[in-house]
């Protein structure tokens, strides 16, 4: 399978990921609604975003010898 080159498909894919994450978050918080769960959820999202940044930007920019 080749790389995606169509900008509309790439944007649609990103929006579907956003929708999926939002839906999963909403269901999780509706099933067990509490301030603690909401805060832990926010911290987990923040930490995964920082890891993604680290894995794909910091390593490429500062660690990769090429």
DABEL-V49689 format. One record per residue. OMEGA is omega in whole degrees, -180 to 180 (* if undefined). Layout:
# DABEL-V49689
OMEGA + OMEGA
This chain:
# DABEL-V49689
-178 + 177 + 175 + 179 + -179 + -177 + -180 + 179 + 179 + 179 + 178 + 179 + 178 + 179 + 177 + 176 + 178 + 178 + -180 + 178 + 178 + 179 + 179 + 179 + -180 + 180 + 179 + -178 + 176 + 180 + -179 + -175 + 173 + 180 + -180 + 179 + 179 + 180 + 178 + 178 + 178 + 179 + 179 + 179 + 179 + -178 + 178 + 176 + 178 + 178 + 178 + 177 + 180 + -175 + -173 + 179 + -176 + -179 + 180 + -174 + -170 + -175 + -178 + -176 + -179 + *
